[in-house]
């Protein structure tokens, strides 16, 4: 007997085969998308790892520079700090001259003779450390900061700003003079990085209770900033 053609069964078989083919295509597509996602994730993780390692290296370099610089500065000046009325702040590499009566004439930018003598001794030795081979290419800025007191309304902020800026300019002019710096190479290098900034009474030194101690807030500070610090700040920016 000849086979009979069942139209309903034929159509069902075709649809079942079509569904299987469609399911297979979807499965292949999902597998491909999953592989692409994994590759993207791997690339992102590799990039994050690279950034983390770079940050770590810069942070370690920065810490090493800070530690070595502080140690060299301390060893160089430890015998002089007390007699100069100065101190070294380890965290910021700040050398602070904090005896107001030694620094300037009252309400004036004129350097006292004693401070001239101190600067003449201090500054060439200071630069000789910064100009060492292991440091000189890592210096971003050598900053001279001037700070005044604020004993009431007698000295408004802008008056203090003008006075503190004039004072730091006087210090800058003197340390760059031939009386202090005699080596032209050292002077030329120094001029690339040395700046003077007046701060008025905006950053007083505080007592233990948090109140300003104006009697010791009149001061001159020498600060060092390294390029590692700038690189670290750039890496830490959120983009």
C-alpha positions as CSV (number, residue, x, y, z in Angstrom):
1,X,0.0,0.0,0.0
2,X,1.4,3.4,-0.9
3,X,2.4,5.8,1.9
4,X,-0.1,8.4,2.7
5,X,0.9,12.1,3.1
6,X,0.0,13.6,6.4
7,X,0.1,17.4,5.9
8,X,-0.3,18.2,9.7
9,X,2.7,16.0,10.6
10,X,4.9,17.4,7.8
11,X,4.3,21.0,8.9
12,X,5.0,20.1,12.6
13,X,8.3,18.5,11.7
14,X,9.4,21.5,9.7
15,X,8.5,23.9,12.6
16,X,10.4,21.7,15.1
17,X,13.5,21.7,12.9
18,X,13.1,25.5,12.4
19,X,12.8,26.0,16.2
20,X,15.9,23.9,16.8
21,X,17.9,25.9,14.2
22,X,16.7,29.2,15.8
23,X,17.6,28.0,19.3
24,X,21.1,27.0,18.1
25,X,21.6,30.5,16.5
26,X,20.6,32.2,19.7
27,X,22.9,30.0,21.7
28,X,25.8,30.7,19.3
29,X,25.1,34.5,19.5
30,X,25.0,34.4,23.3
31,X,28.2,32.5,23.4
32,X,29.9,35.0,21.1
33,X,28.6,37.9,23.2
34,X,29.8,36.3,26.4
35,X,33.3,35.8,24.9
36,X,33.3,39.5,23.8
37,X,32.3,40.5,27.3
38,X,35.0,38.4,28.9
39,X,37.6,39.9,26.6
40,X,36.5,43.4,27.4
41,X,36.5,42.6,31.1
42,X,40.1,41.1,30.8
43,X,41.3,44.2,29.0
44,X,39.7,46.5,31.7
45,X,41.2,44.5,34.5
46,X,44.7,44.6,32.9
47,X,44.4,48.4,32.5
48,X,43.3,48.8,36.1
49,X,46.1,46.6,37.3
50,X,48.6,48.7,35.2
51,X,47.2,51.9,36.7
52,X,47.3,50.5,40.2
53,X,50.9,49.4,39.8
54,X,51.8,52.9,38.4
55,X,50.2,54.6,41.3
56,X,52.0,52.2,43.7
57,X,55.4,52.9,42.0
58,X,54.9,56.7,42.1
59,X,53.7,56.6,45.7
60,X,56.7,54.5,46.7
61,X,59.0,56.9,44.8
62,X,57.4,59.9,46.5
63,X,57.7,58.4,49.9
64,X,61.3,57.4,49.3
65,X,62.2,61.0,48.1
66,X,60.5,62.5,51.1
67,X,62.3,60.2,53.5
68,X,65.7,60.6,51.9
69,X,65.4,64.4,51.6
70,X,64.3,64.8,55.2
71,X,67.1,62.7,56.4
72,X,69.7,64.6,54.4
73,X,68.3,68.0,55.4
74,X,68.2,67.0,59.1
75,X,71.7,65.6,59.1
76,X,73.0,68.8,57.4
77,X,71.3,71.3,59.7
78,X,70.7,69.5,63.0
79,X,73.5,71.4,64.7
80,X,72.2,74.8,63.5
81,X,68.4,74.6,63.9
82,X,68.3,75.7,67.6
83,X,70.7,78.6,67.2
84,X,68.8,79.8,64.1
85,X,65.4,79.5,65.8
86,X,64.4,77.1,63.0
87,X,62.8,73.6,62.7
88,X,62.3,71.0,60.0
89,X,58.8,69.6,59.4
90,X,59.2,66.0,58.2
91,X,55.8,65.6,56.5
92,X,56.1,68.7,54.2
93,X,59.9,69.1,54.0
94,X,59.4,72.6,55.4
95,X,62.3,74.4,57.0
96,X,60.7,77.1,59.2
97,X,62.5,80.2,60.6
98,X,60.2,81.1,63.5
99,X,62.0,83.9,65.5
100,X,60.2,87.1,64.3
101,X,62.8,89.3,66.1
102,X,65.6,87.8,64.1
103,X,64.0,88.0,60.6
104,X,62.9,91.6,59.7
105,X,62.7,95.1,61.0
106,X,59.3,95.9,62.5
107,X,56.6,96.4,59.8
108,X,59.3,96.3,57.2
109,X,60.7,94.0,54.5
110,X,64.2,94.9,55.5
111,X,66.2,91.8,56.5
112,X,67.9,92.0,59.9
113,X,71.7,91.5,59.8
114,X,71.4,88.3,61.8
115,X,68.9,86.8,59.3
116,X,71.3,87.8,56.5
117,X,74.1,85.9,58.2
118,X,71.8,82.9,58.7
119,X,70.7,82.9,55.1
120,X,74.2,83.2,53.8
121,X,75.1,80.1,55.7
122,X,71.9,78.2,55.2
123,X,71.0,78.7,51.6
124,X,74.1,77.4,49.8
125,X,74.1,74.3,52.0
126,X,70.3,73.8,51.4
127,X,70.8,74.0,47.6
128,X,73.8,71.7,47.7
129,X,71.5,69.0,49.0
130,X,68.7,69.6,46.5
131,X,71.2,69.7,43.6
132,X,72.5,66.2,44.4
133,X,72.2,63.8,41.4
134,X,69.5,61.8,43.1
135,X,67.3,64.8,43.8
136,X,67.9,67.6,41.3
137,X,65.8,66.1,38.4
138,X,62.9,65.4,40.8
139,X,62.5,69.0,42.1
140,X,59.3,70.7,40.9
141,X,59.4,73.8,43.1
142,X,61.4,75.5,45.8
143,X,59.1,77.8,47.6
144,X,59.8,80.7,50.0
145,X,56.7,81.6,52.0
146,X,56.2,84.6,54.2
147,X,53.6,84.8,57.0
148,X,52.5,87.7,59.1
149,X,50.5,88.1,62.3
150,X,47.0,89.5,62.7
151,X,46.9,91.5,66.0
152,X,43.4,92.8,65.4
153,X,42.1,95.3,62.8
154,X,45.4,97.3,62.9
155,X,46.8,95.1,60.1
156,X,44.1,94.1,57.6
157,X,44.6,91.0,55.4
158,X,45.7,92.9,52.3
159,X,48.2,94.9,54.3
160,X,49.6,91.7,55.6
161,X,49.6,90.3,52.1
162,X,51.7,93.1,50.7
163,X,54.1,93.0,53.7
164,X,54.5,89.2,53.5
165,X,55.1,89.3,49.8
166,X,57.6,92.1,50.1
167,X,59.4,90.1,52.8
168,X,59.7,86.9,50.7
169,X,60.9,89.0,47.8
170,X,63.6,90.4,50.0
171,X,64.6,86.9,51.0
172,X,64.6,85.8,47.4
173,X,66.6,88.7,46.2
174,X,69.2,88.2,48.9
175,X,69.7,84.4,48.5
176,X,70.1,84.9,44.7
177,X,72.7,87.6,45.2
178,X,76.4,87.1,44.7
179,X,76.9,87.4,48.4
180,X,75.1,84.0,48.9
181,X,75.3,82.1,45.6
182,X,78.6,82.2,44.0
183,X,78.3,79.3,41.5
184,X,76.6,80.3,38.3
185,X,75.5,76.8,37.4
186,X,73.8,76.4,40.8
187,X,72.2,79.8,40.6
188,X,70.8,79.1,37.0
189,X,69.3,75.8,38.2
190,X,67.8,77.4,41.3
191,X,66.1,80.2,39.3
192,X,64.1,77.6,37.4
193,X,62.4,76.4,40.6
194,X,62.5,79.1,43.2
195,X,59.4,81.2,43.9
196,X,58.3,83.6,46.7
197,X,54.8,83.7,48.0
198,X,53.2,86.0,50.7
199,X,50.5,84.4,52.8
200,X,49.6,87.3,55.1
201,X,48.0,85.9,58.2
202,X,46.0,83.2,56.4
203,X,47.9,80.2,57.9
204,X,48.7,81.0,61.5
205,X,50.5,78.5,63.8
206,X,47.9,77.1,66.3
207,X,48.0,76.5,70.0
208,X,47.0,73.2,71.4
209,X,43.4,74.5,71.8
210,X,43.2,75.4,68.1
211,X,43.5,79.2,68.6
212,X,46.1,81.2,66.6
213,X,49.4,81.8,68.2
214,X,50.2,85.1,66.6
215,X,53.5,85.6,68.5
216,X,55.1,82.7,66.5
217,X,53.0,83.0,63.3
218,X,55.3,85.6,61.8
219,X,57.8,83.4,60.0
220,X,59.6,82.5,56.8
221,X,59.4,79.0,55.4
222,X,61.4,77.1,52.7
223,X,59.4,74.3,51.2
224,X,60.3,71.6,48.6
225,X,57.8,70.1,46.2
226,X,58.9,67.1,44.1
227,X,57.6,66.0,40.7
228,X,56.5,62.7,42.2
229,X,53.9,64.6,44.2
230,X,52.5,66.2,41.0
231,X,52.4,62.8,39.2
232,X,50.7,61.3,42.1
233,X,48.0,64.0,42.2
234,X,47.3,63.5,38.5
235,X,46.9,59.7,38.9
236,X,44.6,60.2,41.9
237,X,42.2,62.4,39.9
238,X,38.8,60.8,39.2
239,X,38.2,60.8,35.5
